[in-house]
Amino acid sequence: MKGIKFRSSVGTVLLTSVIALTGCSFSSGASDESSSEDKVTVDVFQQKVEFKDQFEELVSIYEEENPGVNINVQTVGGGNDYEAALKSTFSADEEPDIFNADGPTAIEEYEEYLADVSDTKAAGAALEGTLSAVQREDKVLGLPFNQEGYGLLYNKKVFEEAGINPDDIQTYEDLEGAVETLESQKEELGIEAPFALAAKEKWVIGSHLANTFLADEFNHDVMEAYEADTVEFTMGDQMKRFLDLQNEYSVQPTLSLDYSQQVEEHFSLGNVAMIQQGNWVYNTIEQMDPEFAENNVGILPIPVEGYEGSVPVGVPNYWVVNKESEDEVVQASKDFLDWMYTSEKGKKFVTEQFKFIPAYEGYEDMKIDDPISQEIYNYASEGNTIGWIFLGAPTSWTEEEMASAMQEYIAGDITWEEVEERASSAWEEARQ
């Protein structure tokens, strides 16, 4: 059993090394008094850098309402490898009490550590379909963060000045025409390029872009992808041309462009007209320019034949509880997650501060706080969605196999046919 918090000096040194190497932040809203032995301490290891500050604020509120609980938060992300850092904590025998698992592959990898959370209020309130990736027989092994969606975020002002009506963009040909119009007017519009493609970020191209054109192959079902022996790229030609379009009409070089540059330097400052991203960027854009975030950002669906007017929507991540922790820590962990998603104060914070699209019942009368999330919620409520199947791919496939091959293709080192061949072979080998 994982002890409450009497740590050896060796373990402390190891964890400190992990923190230093990964650049993660360690935060506790508690005072010295809160570390006294009569308190239950819950260690949370999470990867959502976008809501790090807001999450720590919520933790402080919970600690004030529950003086017998101390919650420590470590955040790893934003260019650091969360999975590697998480594995390091387990190797160092410093495993957290609550951590993140992003789908069925991660659930399988850590299943021996995962507590059944089916007895929580949050599990009972989870929306239909949001628990399918974390259900094993009669157990629920995780609780959804939220729902997220993505597409092409666009600058409404730039589109208007260019004479482009976003409602007219339904097909690839429509998008291509709009991009050519933007390119021809970029000096007058004051933009460097129509796009900023963050091809340095493997998740942008290997997870999100690829998913859009792979979902149909697996009937938009993450578990069908998880159980599949191969991937055939039935929409591979569409995937290639969309990648080509972004890459050709992007700020260059795309292989050096990261998430921060894409969102902060280029899109938020009006340097480009479009970026492939989702509702999770709202807080960042708002910090850069609140007026721009509130009034000037729209979302376009990525054009997929047969799914025009649809956006990918899914659960990006799950909270899981370490059953190897002491019993009182496991219960305190469940209680905190329940409070976050089912209490009135928690729900208000989740929608207004985290700016989440809820994955739970009980939010019907609450306002979705940012316009990007509201648009995605509208697509979802109308059933105009594409599934998130990339979480069912073999471990590391989307980034280490798919994205790496796509990056080599962008660099001109391999053909698109080789991208598909390499990615398919890697999938098949992983499933043998």
N, C-alpha and C positions, 0 to 999 in steps of 0.2 A: 504493500500500500504506500502511496505517496504521502509522506509526512506533511503536517500542516505547514511549518515553515522553518524547521530547524535545519539549516543548510550547512554542509561542511565547507571549510575554507577552499578546498580544491574545487568543489562544485561552483562556488561563487566566482572563483577565478575563471573557470571554464565559461560560465554564463556571461561574465564580463567580456571575455574574448569574443563570444558570439555577437554581443551587442556592438562591440567596437568594429568587428569585421563587416557586419551587415548594415550598420548605420541606423539601427532601429532606436526608437525613443522609448524610454521607460518613465512612466508617470504614475504617481499615486496622489490622489487628492487628500490623503489622510495626513494628520500631524503625527509627531513622534508618539503621542499618547495612543494613537489608533493602532500602533504595532504591538500593543500589549498582548499578553498571552491569552486573555479572555476573549479576544476577537477571532472570528473566522476570516482568514485571508484567502481571496480568490485571485489567482493570476490569470490574466487574459492576454492572449497572444493573437493579434489580428493584423490584417493586411490592408485595410481600407484607409489609405493616407488621406483621401478626400474628406473624410469626416473625423479625422483624428482629434482635432481640438473640440469639436462638438461632442464627440463620444466621451472624452475625458470630463467635460462639463456635466454630462448626464450622470456619469459615475459619481461625481462629487455630490450631486443632488441625492442620488440613491444612498450614499454613505451617510448623509445628514439625516435621512429618514430612517436609516437602519444602522444605528451606531454600533451594533455588534458585528458589523461586516466591514472589512477593508478590502478594496479592489485595486489591484495593481494592473496597469495597462502597458503593454509593449506593442508598438506599431512598427511593422516592417513592410516596406513597399517603396513605391516611387523610384524604381530603378534598382532596388535591392531584391534579392531572390528570397521570397517568403518561404518557399518550400524547403530550400536548403537551410535557411535559418531555423525553421521548425524542426527539421530532422536533427539539427545540431542540439536543440534543447533536449530532445529525447536521448541522444547519444550521451549528453552530459548529465543524464538523470535529473534534469531540471524542467521536465515537461510541464506545460501549463495546465490549468484546470478547465479553461475554456479556450478553444482555438477554432480556426476556420477550416472547412473542407469544401472544395468547390465543385463537387459532383460525385457520381458513382465510383469513379476511379479512385479518388481520394478517400471515399468512404471505405472501399475495399482495403486500401493500404493501411488505414488506421483502425479498422473495425474492432480489433481485439481490445482497443482502448476506449471504445465509445459506449457511453451510458445510454440506456433506453430513455428517451424523453417523451414517450407517448403519454405519460401521466401529467404533462404540463398543460396549463391553460392555453399556451401559445400553440401547441400541437393541435389542440382541439379547435382552435380558431383559424388554422392555416387554410388558405383558399384551395379549392379543388385543383389537384394536379401539382401543387407546389411541393408535395412531400414524396413524389414518386421516385426521385433519385436517391432518397435516404431511407426508404422503407425496406426492411429485411424481415420477411415472414410477418410476425405480429408486432415487430418493434419499429420505432421511429428513432433514427440515430442522429438526427440533426433538425435544426429549426431555421427556416429561410430568413436571410437578411431582409430581403425586399424583392421587388420586381424591377428589372432594368430593361431599357430598350435603347436601340441605337440606329443610326442612319447617317444621313449627311446633314450636319448642322450648317445652316446658311445665314449669311448676313442679309437681313431683310432690306436694309437701306441700299446696299450695293445692288441687290437684285432689282429694286425699284428704279434706281438710277440707270441701270442697264436695259430697262424695259422688259424684264423677264418676269412672267407670272408663274410663281412656283406651282400653282394648281395645274398648269399645263404640262408639267414634267411628270410623265407616267412611265414611259418606256426608256430604254437605253438610248434610242435615237433622240428622244426629247432631251435627255440629259446631255448628250454629246453636243447637240445644237446650242444649248444654254452655255456650255463650257466654251465653245468656240466664240460665242458672243462676248463672254466675259474676257476671254483672251484678247480679242480684237479691240476691246475698250479699256484695257487695264490701266493705261496711263491716265485717261480721263477719270477713271473710277478711283484712282489712287491706290491700286492694289499691285502687289508684286506678281501674283499668279492666282488663277482660279482656286487651286487647292494648296493645302499643306499636308502632304502624306507622310505620316510618321513611320516610315518603313524600318527605322532602327528598332522600333518597338515590335517585338515578335507577336505579341498578343493582338496588336491592331490588325496585322495582315493574316497571321496564321490561325488565330482564333476567330475574330469577328468578321473580317472580310470573307474568309473561306467558309465560315459557318453559313453565311447568307445563301451560298450557292450549293451547299452540301445538305441542307436541312430536308429538302424534298426527297433526296435519295433514301432518307431514313424516316420518312413520313412524319417529320418534325418531332420525333420521339427520342429523347435522350437515352432511354433504356434500350431502344432498338439499335442505336449507334453503339452503345456499350456492349451489346451482345453480337455485333456484326463481325464477321471474319475478314471482311475486306471493304475497301472504299473504291468506287468505280468512276467518280468524277463525271457523272452523267450531265452535269452543267458546267464542266470544266472550261468550255469555250467562253461561256458568259463570265466566269470568274476571271479568266485571263484578260478579256477586253475591259472589264471594269478596273482591274489593277493597272492595266496599260494606260487607261484614260487618266486615272489619278496621277500616275507616275509621270506621264508626259507633260501634264499641265500643272505641275506642282512646283513650289519653291524647291530649289535644288541645293545640295544633293539629298535625295530622299533617304538614302541609307544612313545619313548622319543626323537626320531629323528625329528628335525624341518627343515624348509626350508634352513635356513642359514647354518646349519651343513651339510645338504645334498649337497648343491651346493658349498659352500666355503671350508669347512673342508675336505670333502671327494672327490667330483668329481674334483674340480679345482686343488687339490693337488695330484691327481693321485692315491688316496687311494682305489677307486672302478672303475669298468669298465663301469658301466651304471647307469643312474638315469632316472626316469620317470619325464620329464619336457619338457618345450617348449622354443620357441625362445626368450621369455622375460628374460631368464637368461643370455643372452649373455653379457650384460653390466657388470654384476657381475663377470662372469668368466674372462672377459677382464681386469677388475681391478685387479684380482688376478694374472693372467698370460696372457699377451697379445698374446704371441706366441702360447700358448696352445689354446687359444680361436680362433685364426685365422686359425690355421693349423691342429688341432688335435681333433676337435669335429665333429661327424657326427650324423645323426638321423636315427633311425630304426622305421618303423611302428609297433605299437602294433598289434600282430597277431589276427585277427578276421576272423572266417570262412566266406567265401564269400566276404571279403573285404581285402584280402591279398594285401599288397603294397599300402594301403591307410592310411592317417593320418587325425585325427580330425582337422578341420580348421573352424574358425568362428570369429564373432565379440564378443570380451569379455566384452565390456563396451561401454557405450554411454555418451556423454556430453549432459546435459540437462540444460535449462535456466529457471530460476524462474520468472514466469510472474507476481508474486506479487511484484517484485522490481519496482522501478520507471521506467517510459518509457525510459528515456535516458540511464538507466543502462541496461535494456533489449536490447536496440539497440547496446550499446557498447559491450555487451556480445556476440551478434551475429557477430558483426564486427570482434571481436578478433578471434572467432572460424573460420570464413571465411578466415581471413588472415593466420591463422595457417595452413590450409589445401589447400588453393588455390593460395596464393601468391608464387612467385618463391623462395623468401627467406624462407618462412614457409615450403614449400615442401622440400627444400634442408635440412632444419633442421630436419624435421620429418623423413626423410630417413637416413641421415648421423649421427645425434646425438641421436634421439630417437631409431633409428634402427627399425622402424616400417615397417611392410608389409602393404602398403597402401590399404585403403578401398575405394579409390576414383579414378576417371579418371584423366588423366593429368600427370601421373607419368611414362608413358610408356618408356620414354627415360632416366629415372633416375636410377642410380645404387642402388640396395638393398645392404646395407652396410655390413651386416655380413653373414657369410656362413650358419648359421642355418636358418635364415630367407629366404635366397636364396633357400635352399633346400625345405623349406615348400612352398615357392612361386611356385617352380617347380611342386610339387605335386598338388597344387591348379590349376595351369594353365593347367595341363594335366587332371584335373577332378578326380584325385585319392584322394578323400576326404571322411571323415565321418562327419556327422553333429554335431553341438553343440546344443543338445536338453536340456541339464541340466539347462539352463537359463529359460526354460519353466516349470520346476518342481514347485510344491507349495512352498510358502515362507518358507525358512530355511530348506526345506526337504533334500537337498543334504548333508548338514553338520550336522544338528541337529538330523535327522532321519537316513539317509543312512550311513553317515560316523560314527556316534556314534555306530550304530549297527555293522559296520565293525570293529571298534576298539574293541568292546566287543568280537567279533569273534576271532580277532587276539590274544586277551588276554586269549582265551580259555574258556570264560564264557558262550557263547551261540553257537549253531550250525549254519551252513550256512542257513539251512532251516528256522531257526528263524530270521536270517537277512532279508531274502526275505519276510517272513510273516509280520514282524514288519514294514518294509519299505512300503510294499503294503498297509497295513492297514492305516498307517499314511497318505499316498497319498490320499486314498479314503476318509478318514475323512476330510482332508483339502478341498476336492472338493465337499463335500456335501452341 
